[in-house]
Amino acid sequence: MNLRLSRDRGRLYSLTGLVIFVIALIGFARTYYLRAWFDLPPLTVRLHLHGLALTLWLVLFLVQSTLISVGRRNLHRRLGYAGIGLAAAIIVTTYTAAIEAAHLHGSRGGITAADRLYSTVVILMLFAVFVAVGTLCRKRPELHKRSMLLATIAIVGPAVTRATALLAGRGMRDPHVLVISALLLAALLSDWRTRGRPHWFLLSGGLLLVASQVTRRLVGGTDAWALIGNWLIGS
């Protein structure tokens, strides 16, 4: 029974990874994956590395969760070491890409460059914390896998925003909050079914993630952050 429940949770994580991967493919199809078919200016090296690192992470998460669901734990552990280096690459390339975007595009849609940078910084901080917890707790599988799930959900926001704009236009406000909440709710319900209660780290980390997205404009639009953000952009 425990083995079956473990595999059920593994399938949920695999399904979540697949959903996020499909969202990324749709959201960045025109600007990254299929850009050769569109008349777009070439990407810079920084943006190429950023897109590659995030794509590899989504593929790795999908592979890792699938390996657990089929019982290939040894291979899962060996691939985990690659994930540490890849997470570091994501943090560096995403930050440098955000700084580059701030220089190139400045303020757009009534949102300042510093405000947009805040959103990226918050995502990267949460991603780094979740990956660090998952890495330190790799011998505690219940905590490890939920940390890595939270890290992967944390970076889905930009893809959701672009996918929603492509499929439904730009009328919906903050669609990524709804998608992140839905993914977290599915994981919490799975915990409830298999454990009788949500795992404390998944619940607290999920609430922190949602709260960070709901409040990002409130903090990112303050004068205090404007000083910090503009200094980061100009440095």
C-alpha positions in Angstrom: 0.0 0.0 0.0 2.8 2.5 0.9 4.6 1.6 -2.3 1.5 2.3 -4.3 0.9 5.6 -2.6 4.5 6.6 -3.2 4.1 5.9 -6.9 0.8 7.8 -7.0 2.6 10.8 -5.6 5.5 10.3 -8.1 3.0 10.3 -10.9 1.5 13.6 -9.6 4.9 15.2 -9.6 5.6 13.9 -13.1 2.2 15.2 -14.3 3.0 18.6 -12.6 6.4 18.7 -14.3 4.7 17.9 -17.7 2.1 20.6 -17.3 4.8 23.2 -16.4 6.9 22.1 -19.4 4.0 22.4 -21.8 3.2 25.9 -20.4 6.8 26.9 -21.0 6.7 25.5 -24.6 3.5 27.5 -25.4 4.6 30.7 -23.6 8.0 30.9 -25.2 7.3 29.2 -28.5 7.4 32.4 -30.6 10.2 34.2 -28.7 12.5 31.2 -28.1 11.7 27.7 -29.2 10.3 28.5 -32.6 11.8 32.0 -33.1 13.6 30.8 -36.3 10.1 30.8 -38.0 9.4 34.4 -37.0 11.0 37.7 -38.1 12.6 38.5 -34.8 16.0 40.1 -33.9 18.7 37.6 -32.7 18.9 36.7 -29.0 21.9 37.8 -27.0 24.2 35.1 -25.5 22.8 35.9 -22.1 19.2 35.3 -23.2 20.2 32.1 -25.0 21.9 30.8 -21.8 18.9 31.8 -19.7 16.4 30.0 -21.9 18.6 26.9 -22.1 19.2 26.7 -18.4 15.5 27.0 -17.6 14.5 24.4 -20.3 17.1 21.9 -19.0 15.7 22.4 -15.4 12.1 21.6 -16.5 13.3 18.6 -18.4 15.4 17.4 -15.5 12.5 17.8 -13.1 10.3 15.8 -15.3 12.9 13.1 -15.7 13.7 13.0 -12.0 10.0 12.7 -10.9 9.5 10.0 -13.5 12.5 8.1 -12.2 11.0 8.1 -8.7 7.6 6.9 -10.0 9.3 3.9 -11.7 11.6 3.1 -8.8 14.9 4.2 -10.3 16.2 6.0 -7.2 19.9 5.4 -7.8 19.8 7.1 -11.2 17.7 9.8 -9.6 20.4 10.5 -7.0 23.2 10.6 -9.6 21.3 13.1 -11.8 20.6 15.2 -8.7 24.2 16.4 -8.7 23.7 17.9 -12.1 20.6 19.7 -10.8 22.7 21.6 -8.2 24.9 23.1 -10.9 21.9 23.8 -13.1 20.1 25.6 -10.4 23.2 27.9 -9.9 23.2 28.5 -13.7 19.5 29.5 -13.6 20.0 32.0 -10.8 23.0 33.7 -12.6 21.5 33.7 -16.1 18.0 34.8 -15.0 19.4 37.7 -13.1 21.7 38.8 -15.9 18.9 38.5 -18.4 16.6 40.6 -16.2 19.3 43.3 -15.9 19.8 43.2 -19.7 16.0 43.5 -20.3 15.9 46.5 -17.9 18.5 48.3 -20.0 16.9 47.4 -23.3 13.2 48.0 -22.5 13.1 50.3 -19.5 9.5 51.0 -18.3 6.7 49.2 -20.1 2.9 49.1 -19.6 3.1 51.5 -16.7 5.5 49.2 -14.8 9.0 50.5 -14.2 12.2 48.6 -14.9 12.9 48.4 -11.2 9.5 47.1 -10.5 9.9 44.3 -13.0 13.3 43.5 -11.6 11.8 43.1 -8.1 9.6 40.3 -9.5 12.6 38.5 -10.9 14.6 38.9 -7.7 11.8 37.6 -5.5 11.4 34.5 -7.8 15.1 33.8 -7.7 15.3 34.2 -4.0 12.5 31.7 -3.5 13.9 29.4 -6.1 17.3 29.4 -4.4 15.8 28.8 -0.9 13.7 25.9 -2.1 16.6 24.3 -4.0 18.9 24.8 -1.1 16.4 23.1 1.3 15.9 20.3 -1.2 19.6 19.8 -1.6 20.4 19.8 2.2 17.4 17.4 2.8 18.1 15.0 -0.1 18.2 12.1 2.5 14.8 13.1 3.7 12.7 12.4 0.6 9.4 13.7 1.9 11.0 17.2 2.3 13.3 16.9 -0.6 10.7 16.3 -3.3 8.4 19.0 -2.0 11.2 21.5 -2.0 12.1 20.8 -5.6 8.4 20.9 -6.6 8.1 24.4 -5.0 11.3 25.5 -6.8 9.9 24.4 -10.1 6.5 26.0 -9.6 8.2 29.2 -8.5 9.7 29.8 -12.0 6.6 29.1 -14.0 5.1 32.6 -13.7 6.7 34.3 -16.8 5.7 31.3 -19.0 2.1 31.5 -17.7 1.8 35.2 -18.4 3.1 34.7 -22.0 1.0 31.6 -22.7 -2.1 33.3 -21.4 -1.5 36.4 -23.6 -1.0 34.2 -26.6 -4.1 32.0 -26.1 -6.5 34.5 -24.5 -5.1 38.0 -25.0 -3.8 40.3 -22.3 -7.1 41.0 -20.6 -6.5 38.7 -17.6 -4.7 40.2 -14.7 -2.0 38.1 -13.0 -2.9 34.7 -14.5 0.2 33.2 -13.1 -1.1 33.5 -9.6 -4.1 31.4 -10.5 -1.9 28.7 -12.2 0.6 28.6 -9.3 -2.3 28.3 -6.8 -3.9 25.5 -8.9 -0.6 23.6 -9.0 -0.1 24.0 -5.3 -3.6 23.0 -4.5 -3.3 19.8 -6.6 -0.1 18.9 -4.6 -1.8 19.7 -1.3 -4.8 17.6 -2.1 -2.5 14.7 -3.0 -0.9 15.1 0.4 -4.3 15.1 2.0 -5.3 11.9 0.2 -2.0 10.0 0.8 -0.9 11.4 4.2 -4.2 12.5 5.8 -2.9 16.1 6.0 -0.8 18.5 3.9 2.9 18.4 4.5 3.9 21.5 6.6 6.7 22.6 4.2 4.6 22.3 1.1 1.8 24.3 2.8 4.1 27.0 4.3 6.2 27.3 1.2 3.2 27.4 -1.1 1.6 30.2 1.0 4.9 32.1 0.9 5.1 31.7 -2.9 1.6 32.9 -3.5 1.9 35.8 -1.0 5.1 36.9 -2.8 3.3 37.1 -6.1 0.2 38.8 -4.8 2.3 41.5 -3.0 5.0 42.0 -5.6 3.6 45.1 -7.1 3.0 46.7 -3.6 6.7 46.2 -2.7 8.2 46.6 -6.2 6.5 49.9 -6.7 7.8 51.5 -3.5 10.4 54.3 -3.4 12.6 52.2 -1.2 12.8 49.4 -3.8 13.1 51.9 -6.6 16.4 53.1 -5.1 17.7 49.5 -4.7 16.4 48.4 -8.1 17.8 51.3 -10.0 21.1 50.9 -8.3 21.2 47.2 -9.4 20.3 48.1 -12.9 22.8 50.9 -13.1 25.7 49.0 -11.5 
